[in-house]
Amino acid sequence: MSRISYVNGAYVRHMDAVVHIDDRGYQFADAVYEGVTVRHGRMVDLEPHLDRLWRSMGELRIAAPMQRGPMRFVFREVIRRNRIENGFLYIQVSRGVARRDHAFPTTPVHSSLVVTLKRLDVDGVIRRAEKGVKAHTEPDIRWGRCDVKSTSLLPNILAKQAAKEKGGFEAVLVDTQGYVTEGSSTNMWIVRKDGVVQTRSTADNILPGITRATLLKIAAELQIKVVEEAFSLDAAKDAAEMFLSSSTGCATPIVELDGHMIGDGTPGPVAKRLVEAYRRYMDA
């Protein structure tokens, strides 16, 4: 069966889905996006994703293409038409189609909405989290509004590719002061040797990850102490555990960073507890 996508009011075969060449998302990356995990046909953490989408649109002064109710319907319909139980729902909103000019269009245009869905082996994500992954550091050269989930992802792509070419799963981004900011597409966490979990505060101009927020709630329920403070690369390499989080990454342990073993080189007990609890959360 052909995949079905949604583009500006129409459900179309994915291979036929197109946007205009003057769409500002294509011309300028003048667009925002969200990615939602679909588990057993249910969208995980949909409302927080919509909250963040609306915040991103507001920060860039992009008009919402429709209200939340109709947008939820579109998402459900894309899932239904694709008959996918476990997948990744991608949502992108651009400022719309306008004559190419760096400034915002003076004549209002309708924003563009694109929704796609692909299969995702969620159980495979959990299995990967049970084994852990390798990562490599890259300098953080992203733009100065990392709190907005913009499609301006070229620095992220370059970092991810560099890590991949070094045999890593993810790139750990490090700022000019030697502090870990985020991953190329993930939030970063460490477990200190005193058992306290540490992750950078979203007040430090990092993306407020939806899975990050869920893991904070789960950690509180498990009575795992978490502090939201920046940590250095040296602290990460000296940590008992390190893990990443994302909608498609759960709480995946990083067992090796730049060839340096984290802890004993295997997923640690804190990350394992969080992975299992997150699995239960998704399946609830």
C-alpha positions in Angstrom: 0.0 0.0 0.0 1.3 3.5 -0.9 2.0 5.8 2.0 -0.4 8.7 2.3 0.6 12.2 3.3 -1.3 15.4 4.0 -0.3 18.6 2.1 -2.3 21.8 2.5 -5.8 20.3 2.6 -5.3 17.2 0.6 -4.5 13.6 1.4 -2.1 12.4 -1.4 0.2 9.5 -2.2 3.5 10.3 -0.5 5.4 10.0 -3.8 3.1 12.7 -5.2 3.3 15.1 -2.2 4.8 18.4 -3.2 5.0 22.0 -2.1 5.5 25.1 -4.2 9.1 26.2 -5.0 8.3 29.6 -3.5 7.3 28.0 -0.2 9.4 29.9 2.4 10.1 26.6 4.2 12.0 25.5 1.1 13.5 28.9 0.3 14.6 30.0 3.8 13.9 27.2 6.3 11.2 29.6 7.5 9.3 26.8 9.1 8.9 24.8 12.3 8.2 21.2 12.9 7.3 18.4 15.4 7.8 14.7 15.5 5.4 12.4 17.4 5.9 8.8 18.1 2.9 6.6 17.3 2.6 3.5 19.6 -0.2 1.0 19.1 -2.0 3.6 17.0 -1.8 6.2 19.7 0.1 9.4 19.5 2.5 9.7 22.5 2.6 13.1 24.3 0.6 14.7 21.5 -0.6 17.7 23.6 2.9 18.7 24.7 4.0 18.5 21.1 1.2 20.8 20.1 2.0 23.2 22.9 5.6 23.4 21.6 4.5 23.7 18.0 2.3 26.6 18.9 5.1 28.2 20.9 7.5 27.8 18.0 5.0 29.3 15.5 4.4 32.2 17.9 8.1 32.9 18.4 8.5 33.2 14.6 5.1 34.9 14.0 3.9 32.1 11.8 0.1 31.9 11.7 -1.4 28.5 12.7 -2.7 26.8 9.5 -5.7 25.6 11.4 -6.9 25.2 15.0 -5.8 22.3 17.2 -9.1 20.3 16.8 -8.9 20.0 13.0 -5.2 19.4 13.2 -5.7 16.5 15.6 -8.2 15.1 13.1 -5.7 15.3 10.3 -3.1 13.4 12.3 -5.6 10.7 13.2 -6.7 10.4 9.5 -3.1 10.1 8.3 -2.5 7.3 10.8 -5.8 5.6 9.8 -5.1 5.9 6.0 -1.6 4.5 6.4 -2.7 1.6 8.7 0.4 2.1 10.8 0.4 0.9 14.4 3.9 2.0 15.3 5.4 4.9 13.5 6.8 8.5 13.5 4.4 11.3 12.6 6.2 14.4 11.1 4.4 17.7 11.2 5.8 20.8 9.4 4.4 24.3 9.3 6.0 27.0 7.0 5.1 30.6 6.7 3.7 29.8 3.3 4.2 30.6 -0.4 5.3 34.2 -1.2 7.6 36.0 -3.7 11.2 35.5 -2.6 12.2 38.2 -0.2 14.0 37.9 3.1 11.5 40.0 5.0 8.1 38.6 5.9 5.5 38.9 3.2 3.7 42.3 3.4 0.5 40.7 2.0 -0.7 37.9 4.3 -0.3 34.4 3.0 -1.7 31.2 4.3 0.8 29.1 6.2 1.6 25.6 4.8 1.0 22.3 6.7 2.6 19.1 5.7 2.0 15.8 7.7 3.8 12.5 6.9 4.0 9.2 8.6 6.5 6.4 8.4 6.9 3.1 10.2 9.1 3.1 13.4 10.3 0.0 15.1 9.5 1.2 18.6 10.5 -2.1 20.2 13.8 -1.8 18.3 14.4 1.6 19.9 13.9 -0.1 23.3 16.3 -2.9 22.4 18.9 -0.3 21.3 18.4 1.5 24.6 19.1 -1.8 26.4 22.5 -2.1 24.7 23.6 1.5 24.6 25.3 3.5 21.8 28.6 5.3 21.0 28.7 9.0 20.6 31.2 11.6 19.4 31.6 15.3 20.3 31.2 18.1 17.8 31.3 21.9 18.3 27.9 23.5 18.7 27.7 25.9 15.7 23.9 26.2 15.6 21.9 29.4 15.5 21.1 31.4 18.6 17.5 30.4 19.0 17.8 26.7 19.8 14.6 26.9 21.9 12.6 27.2 18.7 12.1 23.9 16.8 13.0 25.4 13.5 13.8 23.4 10.3 17.1 25.3 10.1 19.0 22.0 10.8 22.1 22.2 8.6 24.5 22.4 11.6 22.7 19.4 13.2 23.0 17.4 10.0 26.7 18.2 9.7 27.3 17.1 13.3 25.3 13.9 13.0 27.1 13.0 9.8 30.5 13.6 11.4 29.6 11.4 14.3 28.3 8.7 12.0 31.5 8.8 10.0 33.4 8.2 13.2 31.2 5.2 14.1 28.9 7.0 16.5 25.2 7.0 16.8 24.8 10.6 17.9 26.8 13.8 18.1 27.2 15.4 21.5 27.4 19.2 20.9 29.8 21.2 23.1 29.9 25.0 23.3 33.0 27.2 23.4 33.2 27.1 27.2 33.4 23.3 27.1 29.9 22.6 28.3 27.6 20.0 26.7 24.5 21.6 25.2 22.5 18.9 23.4 22.8 16.2 20.9 22.3 16.8 17.2 18.7 15.6 17.6 18.5 14.8 21.3 18.7 16.1 24.8 21.7 15.0 27.0 21.8 13.6 30.5 24.4 12.3 32.9 24.2 10.3 36.1 26.8 11.6 38.5 28.8 9.2 40.8 26.6 10.3 43.7 23.6 9.0 41.9 22.1 12.4 41.0 20.9 12.8 37.4 21.9 16.0 35.7 20.6 17.6 32.5 20.9 21.1 31.2 18.2 23.6 32.0 15.9 24.7 29.2 16.6 28.2 30.4 20.0 27.8 28.8 18.5 28.2 25.3 18.1 24.5 24.5 15.2 22.8 23.0 12.6 21.8 25.6 12.3 18.2 24.6 9.0 16.5 25.1 10.5 13.2 26.0 12.8 15.1 28.3 9.8 16.6 30.2 8.2 13.1 30.4 11.4 11.6 31.8 11.6 14.3 34.4 8.1 13.3 35.6 9.0 9.7 35.5 12.2 10.3 37.5 10.2 12.1 40.2 7.8 9.2 40.4 10.7 6.8 40.8 12.2 9.2 43.4 15.3 9.7 41.3 16.9 13.0 42.1 17.4 15.3 39.1 19.1 18.7 38.9 18.8 20.9 35.8 22.3 22.4 35.5 24.9 22.6 32.8 27.7 20.0 32.9 31.1 20.0 31.2 32.4 17.5 28.7 34.9 16.4 31.4 32.0 15.8 33.8 30.3 13.7 31.1 33.3 11.6 30.6 33.7 11.1 34.3 30.0 10.3 34.9 28.7 7.0 36.1 26.2 7.0 33.3 25.3 9.1 30.3 22.2 8.9 28.1 20.2 10.8 25.5 16.5 11.3 25.1 14.2 12.0 22.2 10.8 11.0 20.8 12.5 8.2 18.8 15.3 7.5 21.3 13.6 7.0 24.6 16.4 7.2 27.2 19.2 5.6 25.2 22.5 5.0 27.2 25.7 6.4 25.8 28.3 3.8 26.8 31.3 5.4 24.9 32.1 9.0 24.1 35.0 9.9 21.8 36.4 6.4 22.4 36.2 7.0 26.2 34.2 4.4 28.2 31.4 5.9 30.2 31.1 4.1 33.6 31.8 0.4 33.0 30.9 0.6 29.3 27.4 -0.8 29.7 24.0 0.7 30.3 23.7 1.7 34.0 20.9 1.0 36.5 19.4 4.5 36.4 19.0 4.6 32.6 17.6 1.0 32.7 14.9 2.0 35.2 14.0 5.0 33.1 13.8 3.0 29.9 11.5 0.4 31.4 9.3 3.1 33.0 9.1 4.9 29.7 8.1 1.7 27.9 5.3 1.3 30.5 4.3 4.9 29.9 4.0 4.5 26.2 2.0 1.2 26.5 -0.4 2.5 29.2 
